[in-house]
Amino acid sequence: MTKKLLIVVNQPAFFISHRLAVAEGARDAGYEVHIATQPGPGVEHIRSLGFRHTEIPLVRSGRGILSEIRLMLVLWRLFWKLKPDVLHLVTIKPVLYGGIAARLAPVGGVVAAISGLGFIFVSTGFTASVARKLVGLLYRLALGKKNLRVIFQNRSDRDLFLRLKAVAPSKVEIIRGSGVDLCCYSREPESETGPVVCQASRLLWDKGVGEFVEAARILKARGVDVHFQLIGDVDTDNPATVSPDEVQAWQKEGVIEILGHRRDIAHLFSHAHVVVLPSYREGLPKVLVEAAACGRAVVTTNVPGCRDAIEPGVSGLLVPLRDAVSLADAIQKLVMDPELRARMGRAGRDLAERAFGIEAIVDQHLAIYRKLEPSS
């Protein structure tokens, strides 16, 4: 009898960029693979690849209790309809609501992927503290199914969940990110024009976008010749988004070039000299894995996820959180030292080949699926 896998993700585009290879690997291993996401660009592409797709009413920014209950009911009905042998939940709402619904449905085993802790876990203040306690309670409910594994991308997130008693230690797994197809990312010689420093992320304050812009201002004031590129769009569903007016003001200021959303990251990184991500917290950022695969030196923050994606001092430099001056200093150090950049770039490619190849990441997921199959 064919084993059935259901993967629930927030956005179709995120599934394509971060979990498509896992779905293809599962299909090659004999699973009947179903995908559930919110509507949007990418759904038809998913279906064109031969996967069975179900649209669900998931809105990332939704805070109305009725819409959240509706989403949980939709997931519960879907689980009863498909009765998957393995249910793979990815991103925050699918994990929370899908995990709770799965406790009341005929699901063989559950994989919950904690790929990042979200806005609440990087916010400060009383409201954020109360919200974290509530979310911790929801995670305890969502991760309570007996036949379940929780995949973390770094040890700091794992340890936080263990402290919250949101998951039992016996259910914990670690997979370092979503991997990268090393055939699509190659280490090219640096461009002779430049130097170019880029950040690729959604335009969110907690991605360190403000610090990136300020670092560009600092280096311009110092007279350092460097071209800054910011790759990404605003995210109106996220409360931490930069406003379109602020983006327009940066464009007018002329200190950075804003490229918007791009799909040719490998091409852009191959023409860059340094890749920067001054994020406040991550699971394990794919963009730093892509930078490593392209053999580019990295500057990132000394926070969970970011520091786990590099070898500090070997493939990249770590800087303190929310510190634009230190960020500018680290960028300047790499800009002024081509030999250091080259050495770190080689180390980054070596790291990508050892730890982040997509084939190994897929195999690790399939091994977890096999642990959860009812027949195992």
Buried (B, 14 or more C-beta within 10 A) or exposed (E): EEBBBBBBBBBBBBBBBBBBBBBBBBBEBEBBBBBBBBEEEBBEBBEEBEBBBBBBEBBBEBEEEEEBEBBBEBBBEBBEEBEBBBBBBBBBBBBBBBBBBBBEBEBBBBBBBBBBBBBBBBBEEEEEEEBBEEBBEBBBEBBBBEBBBBBBBBEBBBEBBBEBEBBBEEBBBBBBBBBBEBEEBEBBEBEEEBBBBBBBBBBBBBBBBBBBBBBBBBBBEEEBEBBBBBBBBBBEEBBBBBEEEBBEEBEEEEBBBBBEEEEEBBEBBBBBBBBBBBBBBBBBBBBBBBBBBBBBBBBBBBBBBBBBBBBBEBBBBBBEBBBBEBBBBBBBBBBEEEEBBBBBBBBBBBBBEEBBBBEBBBEBBBEBBBBBBEEE
